Amino acid sequence: MTARHLPSTTTLQCFEAAARHMSFTRAAEELSLTQSAVSKQVAQLEHYLQHKLFRRVRRSLVLTPEGSLYLTDVRKILAQIEMSANTIMTYSGHSEVLRVATLPTFGTSWLTAHLPAFFEAYPRISLNVTDRVQAFDLEQEDIDVAFFHGHGRWPNLECHKLFDEQVVAIGSPSYLDRLRLDSATDLIEARLLHLSTRPDAWHRWFAEQGITTHRSYHGTRFETFQMLMSTVMAGGGLALVPRFLVEDELAAGRLCCAWPHVLEGPDAYYLVYPEPLGELAKVRHFVSHILACARRT
């Protein structure tokens, strides 16, 4: 195998510190190096990349466009190295790590409420929980268990249905007072907010009630339900969200249902994991716990 002469961690640290301080001198102080050592490391990196990363403007450092682009990746690399080192330093042979991916708002609104009981029951299993907005390849991203929303048929994955969802139109009390709705048709003129992964939700909501409008696809889009719900609570408009995500807000009066119609689709929430991992104890324990919690929901 041909040896790869990649930049060293020290070189990347020198570049990142110099970019953060916009000063070789201050970077050297932070890293306990000399100013000339930091300058030399950056020069070697520029030679390796065949691009200038800094330029001097009136005796000050300024990142070049190439430098700004490279800095983003370097920070990710250094953060990953630090995280991996911390994981190994805190590793105990008596514990296991389960890597879990969840839909962001599902995670904050439902999953987190059921994790403390899991921690109590299985103290030797630690969770590494990350957010994912859309379906992805678990094996490629080294994820053990994930929560998906969809049809429930993903290749090479064991899928356990958790529950269906009832989608309701919601708004803040103040915004709904201004609208003075007498029929579902009146919602056509409201400010309709959308989730980017469900662009046809309003269209289906209106169509089920026999209402046709070109405005059902128009409006601001958000990547997560959390941002969508926060904007609605601030009086930004109306949105369609799964009822279980806003039960507390509806009960407290922070949000209200804009109209009684409930949108029910073919999709549901699922707990999934790669088929070969089903025999792992940590996966079996987590799956059993989550399924039991879902049955009580």
N, C-alpha and C positions, 0 to 999 in steps of 0.2 A: 504494500500500500504506500502511495506517495505521501510523504510528510507534508502537512499543511502548516505554513508559516503564518499563523494568525496573530493579530495584535494581542499583547498580553493584557491581563486584568489591570496591571499597574498603568499601562498606557491608556486604557479606556478611562480609568479613574482620573488620571491627569487631565485628559480632555474634558471630561464631565465637570470636574471642579473648576477648570479654567473658564468653561462656558458659563457656569453658574455664577462665578464671581466677576467674569469678564476681566480677569487679571491673573497672569502667571504668578505674580508675587503672592497674592492672597491664596491661590490654589496651593502653592508650595508650603505656605504656613499651615494650612489645613492638613496636608498630607505628610507633614514633617520631612519635606524634601527641600532642596535648594531651588531657587528660581530657575537656574540654568538647567537643572535636571528635568523640571516640568516642561520647559521650553523645548528641550531636546526630544522628550517623549512625544510631544505634539508634532514636532517637525518630522520625526520618524513615521508617525501615523499618517501625516499628509503625503509623505513620500510613498508609503504603502498604498494609499487610496488613490494616488495620482490626482488629488484635488486639494486646493487650499480650504482649510476649515475656518480660519480667521483672517481678517485683514485689519490693519491699523488705521484708525481715523483720528487724527489729532492726538496721537500718543495714547489712544484708548483701543481696546480690542472690540471687534464687532464680528459676529458670526457671519460667514458667507451663507448663501442659500443651501449649498451642499452641507455646510456645517450644521445648520438648523435641522436639516433632514436626518443627518447621521446622529445628532444628539438624541432625537426621539428614540431611536432604536438602541442606542448605547444605554440610555436610562432603563429601558426594559430589560436589557441583558444583565446589567448590574443588579437590578432589583431581583431578578430570577436567581442569580448566583447567591445573593444574600439570603433569600427565602429558602433555597435548597440547603445552604449551610446551616441555617437555624433549625431546619427540620432534622438534619442529621445530629446536630449538637443536642437536641432535646429528645432524640429517639430513645425509646426504651423497649427492650425485647418483650416486655410484658404488655405492650399496647399495640394497637393496630390503627391505621388511618384509613378511613372510608372517604373516597372522593365523590362528592355529590354535586350535581348541577341542577339548578332550579330556575323556573321562570321568575323574574324579579318580584313582581307584586304578589304572586302566589307564595313565594318564599316569605315575604314580610307579613302577609295577611293570614296565611294558614300554617305553613310549615313550621315557622319559628315557635308557634304556640304549642307544638307537639314535640319539640326537641328536648326540653328539660326532663320529661319522663323517660326518654330514651337514654339520656346521660345517666340518670339514676339507675336504670336497669342494666346498662352495659358500660360501666365506668372505664373499661379498658379499650373501648373503641372511641377514637377521636375522629371528628368530622372535618373535612376540608370542603367548605361550601362555596360555590361560585355561581354567578348569574349567567344565564343564556336566554336570549330573546326568542331564538328559533331553534328548530330541531337541528342536530349535528351528529357527527360520527363519534360515538362514545369511545370506541377503541383507539381511534386516531388521536383523540384528545386526552386519553388516559383517565377517563371518568368511569367510576364503578356503577353508579346509580344516577338516574336523572328523572326529572318530572317534565313530561311533555303534554301539550294540548293538541289534540288532533283526532285522527280516525282510529288509532289504536293498532295499526298494522305497519310496523317498521321492520325491514329485513334484519335478521340475525339478532333481534332483541326479544327478550321475554317481556310481555306487556301485561300489566295488571291495572284494570280500570278502577279509579278511585271514586269518581262521581261525575254526573252530568252537570250542566250549568243552566241556570235560568238568567237570561240577560234582560236587564231592565233599563229604561231610560231614566236618567237621574239629572237633577239640577239643584242648585242652592235655593233655599227658601226665598231669598231676596230676588234672584233672577226669575224664578217662577212667578212671583207676585207681579213682576213687570209684564210678563207675557199674558197673563189672564187667559189661560187655555180653556176653550169650550169643547174642542174635539181634537182628535189626533192630527187632523189636517192643519191645525194651527201651528204645529211644531215645524212645519215646512219653513216658516219664516224665522225660526229661532236660529241662534248661532250653534251649528252642529259641530261637535268635536269628534275626532276619529282616532282609533288605534291603528298605527301604520300596518300592522300584520293582519288587520281585519277591515280592509277598505270598503267592503260591501255590506257591512253590518246595518247601517242606516237604510240602505236600499232594501234589504230583506225585511227590516222592521216595518217600513212603510208598505212594501208589497204584500205582506201577510194581511194587511188591513185594507187592501184594495186601493191604496193611494199611490199615484204615479207622480214623481217629481224629479226634475233634472238636478235639484240641489242636494240630493241624498249622498252624492260623492264629493261635494264641495266642503271645504273647511280645513282648519288646522289639524295636523296629524301629530301624534305623540308615539314614541317608541314603547313606552311602558304604561300600564294601567295606573301606576302610582302617580306619574306626572299628570295623566289625564284626570284622575280623581281630584288631585290637588287644585288643578285649574278650575274644575267644576265648582269645588267648594269655595273658591275665591270669587265666584260669580262670572266665570268666563264663558259659560254656555252650557249646553246639554251634551250628555255622552251616554253611550250604551256600555254597561259593564256587568259582569256576572254578579248576581245579587250577594253571593256569599262573601265577596270582597268588600262589600259596603254595609254589611248588617249592622255593625256598631254605629256607623255614621247615620244610618237611617233611624236606628233606635234613639240616638241622641238628638235627632232633629237637625244635624249639620247638613244633611242631604235629604231630598225628598224624591219620590218617584214622580216623574213628570206626567206619566200616563200609565194606566193599568196593564197595557198589553205586554206580554212576556214573550221574548224571542227564544225559542228552543231549537237548537240545531243538532246535526248528527255527531258533532265533535264532543269530546269529553276530556277529563284530566286523567293522565296515566302515570304510573310509576314503571320505569323501564330499566333494564340492565342487559348487558351482553349475555347471551345464553350460557357460555362457558363459566361465567362467574356465579351462577346460581347455586353452586355447591359450596362457595365460600361462607364460612360461618358469619362473618361480619355483614355480608350482603343479606343472608337469610334472616338474621336478627333485625336488621333495619327494615326489610320488606315486611316482615311479620308485624312489626310495631306500627308502621305507616298504614298498612291495610286495616289493622284494628282501629286506628284513629279515624280512618275514612268511614268505617262502618258506623261509627258513633256520630259522624257529622250530619 
